[in-house]
Amino acid sequence: MRPTLQPGDTVFFKLGGNIEDGDVIIVNDPFGETMIKRYRVNEKGEELLQSDNPEYAPIKNPGEFLEYRIVGKVVAARRKLNLSMG
């Protein structure tokens, strides 16, 4: 999810809940791997799981062919700052 999230960021999420277009979500893919993606609905009404990193293509209609399970909605993220001088 770069540039929105960086390695080492701590993500806080709420299990379940209402998911709306543009929300950042935690989702499990068909192989059990956990991902953070942005939930989108395009002009055709198709659901997409999209990364904020343009290097990754969106996953179209994730529930149609493969089982993706939405775990929850990201509500906050925290980044640890390095304030050392040198």
N, CA, C and O atoms as a DFTB+ gen file, in Angstrom:
344 C
 N C O
     1  1       0.821      -1.204       0.000
     2  2       0.000       0.000       0.000
     3  2       0.859       1.260       0.000
     4  3       0.390       2.341       0.356
     5  1       2.119       1.112      -0.401
     6  2       2.922       2.324      -0.532
     7  2       2.293       3.224      -1.584
     8  3       1.783       2.684      -2.566
     9  1       2.283       4.467      -1.474
    10  2       2.948       5.300      -0.490
    11  2       2.129       5.550       0.776
    12  3       2.635       6.159       1.719
    13  1       0.886       5.096       0.817
    14  2       0.034       5.364       1.977
    15  2       0.601       4.738       3.236
    16  3       0.700       5.397       4.272
    17  1       0.975       3.466       3.152
    18  2       1.561       2.748       4.286
    19  2       2.990       2.371       3.946
    20  3       3.311       2.080       2.793
    21  1       3.848       2.379       4.959
    22  2       5.257       2.052       4.791
    23  2       5.606       0.843       5.652
    24  3       4.914       0.569       6.633
    25  1       6.680       0.106       5.298
    26  2       7.119      -0.994       6.155
    27  2       7.360      -0.484       7.576
    28  3       7.979       0.562       7.777
    29  1       6.871      -1.227       8.542
    30  2       7.024      -0.842       9.941
    31  2       5.851      -0.063      10.504
    32  3       5.769       0.123      11.718
    33  1       4.938       0.400       9.653
    34  2       3.744       1.092      10.148
    35  2       2.884       0.106      10.940
    36  3       2.820      -1.081      10.618
    37  1       2.232       0.613      11.966
    38  2       1.277      -0.173      12.736
    39  2      -0.114       0.212      12.269
    40  3      -0.458       1.392      12.212
    41  1      -0.918      -0.804      11.932
    42  2      -2.264      -0.569      11.406
    43  2      -3.286      -1.031      12.436
    44  3      -3.159      -2.112      13.011
    45  1      -4.293      -0.206      12.661
    46  2      -5.395      -0.538      13.563
    47  2      -6.646      -0.713      12.708
    48  3      -6.923       0.091      11.818
    49  1      -7.402      -1.782      12.994
    50  2      -8.585      -2.027      12.189
    51  2      -9.732      -2.523      13.050
    52  3      -9.540      -3.024      14.158
    53  1     -10.925      -2.368      12.508
    54  2     -12.150      -2.820      13.161
    55  2     -12.637      -4.050      12.413
    56  3     -12.786      -4.020      11.192
    57  1     -12.885      -5.133      13.143
    58  2     -13.382      -6.358      12.520
    59  2     -14.764      -6.128      11.913
    60  3     -15.615      -5.452      12.492
    61  1     -14.963      -6.710      10.728
    62  2     -16.271      -6.614      10.075
    63  2     -16.649      -5.185       9.768
    64  3     -15.800      -4.365       9.418
    65  1     -17.930      -4.893       9.902
    66  2     -18.418      -3.529       9.692
    67  2     -18.786      -3.245       8.245
    68  3     -18.578      -4.066       7.352
    69  1     -19.335      -2.068       8.047
    70  2     -19.722      -1.606       6.721
    71  2     -18.490      -1.181       5.939
    72  3     -17.687      -0.384       6.425
    73  1     -18.339      -1.702       4.745
    74  2     -17.230      -1.337       3.876
    75  2     -17.795      -0.503       2.741
    76  3     -18.761      -0.895       2.086
    77  1     -17.178       0.664       2.514
    78  2     -17.647       1.570       1.470
    79  2     -16.530       1.859       0.478
    80  3     -15.352       1.659       0.773
    81  1     -16.915       2.329      -0.695
    82  2     -15.969       2.690      -1.736
    83  2     -14.900       3.625      -1.172
    84  3     -15.221       4.650      -0.571
    85  1     -13.626       3.266      -1.366
    86  2     -12.513       4.090      -0.920
    87  2     -11.911       3.659       0.408
    88  3     -10.826       4.117       0.766
    89  1     -12.595       2.784       1.150
    90  2     -12.075       2.329       2.445
    91  2     -10.834       1.465       2.247
    92  3     -10.716       0.743       1.257
    93  1      -9.914       1.548       3.200
    94  2      -8.755       0.663       3.237
    95  2      -9.156      -0.516       4.114
    96  3      -9.629      -0.338       5.236
    97  1      -8.958      -1.731       3.585
    98  2      -9.443      -2.918       4.274
    99  2      -8.333      -3.954       4.442
   100  3      -7.322      -3.939       3.740
   101  1      -8.561      -4.846       5.392
   102  2      -7.740      -6.032       5.576
   103  2      -8.512      -7.178       4.922
   104  3      -9.696      -7.365       5.202
   105  1      -7.856      -7.938       4.061
   106  2      -8.534      -9.005       3.334
   107  2      -7.630     -10.236       3.275
   108  3      -6.412     -10.118       3.143
   109  1      -8.240     -11.415       3.373
   110  2      -7.513     -12.670       3.194
   111  2      -7.762     -13.176       1.786
   112  3      -8.903     -13.218       1.326
   113  1      -6.687     -13.563       1.098
   114  2      -6.838     -14.098      -0.253
   115  2      -7.164     -15.591      -0.187
   116  3      -7.175     -16.165       0.901
   117  1      -7.428     -16.226      -1.320
   118  2      -7.826     -17.641      -1.318
   119  2      -6.777     -18.588      -0.724
   120  3      -7.096     -19.722      -0.368
   121  1      -5.531     -18.123      -0.616
   122  2      -4.448     -18.953      -0.109
   123  2      -4.149     -18.683       1.363
   124  3      -3.206     -19.242       1.924
   125  1      -4.963     -17.815       1.991
   126  2      -4.810     -17.514       3.406
   127  2      -3.869     -16.365       3.717
   128  3      -3.637     -16.054       4.885
   129  1      -3.326     -15.732       2.692
   130  2      -2.431     -14.595       2.917
   131  2      -3.251     -13.338       3.207
   132  3      -4.287     -13.102       2.585
   133  1      -2.782     -12.546       4.147
   134  2      -3.470     -11.312       4.519
   135  2      -2.881     -10.144       3.741
   136  3      -1.663      -9.995       3.635
   137  1      -3.771      -9.322       3.200
   138  2      -3.357      -8.163       2.411
   139  2      -4.097      -6.926       2.907
   140  3      -5.160      -7.019       3.520
   141  1      -3.514      -5.778       2.630
   142  2      -4.187      -4.505       2.871
   143  2      -4.433      -3.894       1.496
   144  3      -3.499      -3.683       0.722
   145  1      -5.688      -3.616       1.204
   146  2      -6.072      -3.077      -0.108
   147  2      -7.122      -1.985       0.076
   148  3      -7.741      -1.867       1.134
   149  1      -7.305      -1.204      -0.961
   150  2      -8.371      -0.205      -0.980
   151  2      -9.568      -0.812      -1.723
   152  3      -9.425      -1.326      -2.832
   153  1     -10.739      -0.745      -1.102
   154  2     -11.958      -1.272      -1.710
   155  2     -12.525      -0.210      -2.639
   156  3     -12.704       0.941      -2.239
   157  1     -12.806      -0.593      -3.875
   158  2     -13.366       0.330      -4.863
   159  2     -14.550      -0.317      -5.569
   160  3     -14.630      -1.538      -5.698
   161  1     -15.457       0.524      -6.017
   162  2     -16.548       0.098      -6.891
   163  2     -16.466       1.009      -8.113
   164  3     -16.587       2.228      -7.993
   165  1     -16.256       0.406      -9.307
   166  2     -16.097       1.238     -10.503
   167  2     -17.450       1.643     -11.084
   168  3     -18.502       1.300     -10.545
   169  1     -17.400       2.377     -12.192
   170  2     -18.613       2.911     -12.806
   171  2     -19.559       1.822     -13.322
   172  3     -20.743       2.082     -13.535
   173  1     -19.045       0.613     -13.521
   174  2     -19.877      -0.518     -13.953
   175  2     -20.455      -1.280     -12.764
   176  3     -21.194      -2.247     -12.947
   177  1     -20.123      -0.852     -11.549
   178  2     -20.605      -1.533     -10.355
   179  2     -19.751      -2.728      -9.952
   180  3     -20.114      -3.479      -9.047
   181  1     -18.611      -2.903     -10.627
   182  2     -17.704      -4.005     -10.301
   183  2     -16.887      -3.664      -9.054
   184  3     -16.415      -2.539      -8.890
   185  1     -16.734      -4.650      -8.190
   186  2     -15.914      -4.474      -7.005
   187  2     -14.449      -4.707      -7.364
   188  3     -14.119      -5.598      -8.147
   189  1     -13.582      -3.891      -6.777
   190  2     -12.147      -4.005      -7.003
   191  2     -11.420      -3.957      -5.674
   192  3     -11.841      -3.265      -4.747
   193  1     -10.329      -4.694      -5.589
   194  2      -9.379      -4.545      -4.492
   195  2      -8.160      -3.908      -5.126
   196  3      -7.538      -4.496      -6.011
   197  1      -7.811      -2.699      -4.676
   198  2      -6.793      -1.915      -5.352
   199  2      -5.695      -1.526      -4.376
   200  3      -5.958      -1.164      -3.230
   201  1      -4.469      -1.607      -4.850
   202  2      -3.331      -1.133      -4.065
   203  2      -3.117       0.338      -4.376
   204  3      -3.406       0.786      -5.485
   205  1      -2.618       1.090      -3.414
   206  2      -2.260       2.486      -3.687
   207  2      -0.965       2.561      -4.491
   208  3      -0.631       3.612      -5.039
   209  1      -0.232       1.443      -4.562
   210  2       0.988       1.355      -5.348
   211  2       0.602       0.992      -6.783
   212  3       0.062      -0.089      -7.015
   213  1       0.871       1.882      -7.755
   214  2       0.442       1.633      -9.140
   215  2       1.137       0.447      -9.797
   216  3       0.736       0.041     -10.888
   217  1       2.172      -0.126      -9.168
   218  2       2.857      -1.292      -9.736
   219  2       1.992      -2.555      -9.665
   220  3       2.269      -3.531     -10.361
   221  1       0.947      -2.544      -8.830
   222  2       0.092      -3.711      -8.658
   223  2      -1.262      -3.475      -9.326
   224  3      -1.921      -2.463      -9.084
   225  1      -1.660      -4.414     -10.160
   226  2      -2.952      -4.316     -10.843
   227  2      -4.083      -4.584      -9.857
   228  3      -3.914      -5.373      -8.927
   229  1      -5.238      -3.937     -10.046
   230  2      -6.381      -4.218      -9.169
   231  2      -6.907      -5.642      -9.365
   232  3      -6.761      -6.233     -10.435
   233  1      -7.511      -6.168      -8.326
   234  2      -8.168      -7.470      -8.386
   235  2      -9.640      -7.187      -8.646
   236  3     -10.316      -6.602      -7.799
   237  1     -10.145      -7.594      -9.805
   238  2     -11.531      -7.312     -10.184
   239  2     -12.460      -8.388      -9.663
   240  3     -12.133      -9.575      -9.685
   241  1     -13.627      -7.962      -9.192
   242  2     -14.667      -8.873      -8.692
   243  2     -14.082      -9.993      -7.836
   244  3     -14.183     -11.168      -8.187
   245  1     -13.472      -9.626      -6.716
   246  2     -12.753     -10.609      -5.904
   247  2     -13.599     -11.759      -5.390
   248  3     -13.061     -12.840      -5.149
   249  1     -14.880     -11.577      -5.215
   250  2     -15.718     -12.655      -4.713
   251  2     -16.299     -13.538      -5.806
   252  3     -16.913     -14.565      -5.518
   253  1     -16.107     -13.141      -7.064
   254  2     -16.745     -13.856      -8.171
   255  2     -16.060     -15.181      -8.509
   256  3     -16.731     -16.206      -8.636
   257  1     -14.735     -15.173      -8.654
   258  2     -14.027     -16.379      -9.083
   259  2     -13.242     -17.033      -7.957
   260  3     -13.179     -18.260      -7.875
   261  1     -12.663     -16.251      -7.118
   262  2     -11.872     -16.762      -6.005
   263  2     -12.431     -16.197      -4.710
   264  3     -13.034     -15.124      -4.700
   265  1     -12.234     -16.899      -3.652
   266  2     -12.790     -16.484      -2.365
   267  2     -11.838     -15.545      -1.627
   268  3     -10.842     -15.987      -1.055
   269  1     -12.139     -14.283      -1.642
   270  2     -11.444     -13.291      -0.827
   271  2     -12.365     -12.969       0.337
   272  3     -13.565     -12.770       0.147
   273  1     -11.811     -12.916       1.541
   274  2     -12.622     -12.659       2.725
   275  2     -12.182     -11.360       3.373
   276  3     -11.027     -11.205       3.768
   277  1     -13.121     -10.427       3.475
   278  2     -12.828      -9.153       4.142
   279  2     -12.816      -9.393       5.639
   280  3     -13.787      -9.888       6.212
   281  1     -11.697      -9.032       6.267
   282  2     -11.529      -9.202       7.710
   283  2     -12.034      -7.973       8.446
   284  3     -12.736      -8.093       9.450
   285  1     -11.687      -6.806       7.958
   286  2     -12.099      -5.582       8.629
   287  2     -11.649      -4.338       7.887
   288  3     -11.048      -4.400       6.814
   289  1     -11.960      -3.217       8.496
   290  2     -11.706      -1.898       7.914
   291  2     -10.607      -1.203       8.720
   292  3     -10.674      -1.146       9.947
   293  1      -9.606      -0.680       8.033
   294  2      -8.528       0.052       8.694
   295  2      -9.090       1.381       9.199
   296  3      -9.713       2.134       8.450
   297  1      -8.856       1.651      10.480
   298  2      -9.369       2.887      11.076
   299  2      -8.257       3.865      11.432
   300  3      -8.521       5.051      11.625
   301  1      -7.007       3.384      11.521
   302  2      -5.884       4.269      11.840
   303  2      -4.581       3.562      11.511
   304  3      -4.528       2.335      11.425
   305  1      -3.539       4.347      11.329
   306  2      -2.196       3.812      11.139
   307  2      -1.229       4.722      11.886
   308  3      -1.434       5.931      11.993
   309  1      -0.161       4.097      12.404
   310  2       0.832       4.867      13.155
   311  2       2.210       4.549      12.571
   312  3       2.537       3.397      12.288
   313  1       2.992       5.590      12.404
   314  2       4.353       5.449      11.896
   315  2       5.326       5.878      12.983
   316  3       5.203       6.966      13.546
   317  1       6.291       5.017      13.274
   318  2       7.308       5.334      14.260
   319  2       8.314       6.272      13.618
   320  3       8.856       5.980      12.552
   321  1       8.563       7.401      14.272
   322  2       9.510       8.379      13.744
   323  2      10.879       8.162      14.348
   324  3      10.992       7.880      15.541
   325  1      11.921       8.289      13.544
   326  2      13.277       8.217      14.030
   327  2      13.760       9.647      14.252
   328  3      14.011      10.386      13.301
   329  1      13.884      10.020      15.513
   330  2      14.245      11.399      15.846
   331  2      15.704      11.555      16.255
   332  3      16.102      12.608      16.752
   333  1      16.507      10.501      16.047
   334  2      17.934      10.586      16.409
   335  2      18.649      11.525      15.453
   336  3      18.223      11.712      14.313
   337  1      19.725      12.105      15.920
   338  2      20.465      13.084      15.121
   339  2      21.823      12.508      14.720
   340  3      22.863      12.972      15.186
   341  1      21.806      11.538      13.888
   342  2      23.102      11.108      13.425
   343  2      23.232       9.678      13.274
   344  3      24.293       9.193      12.885
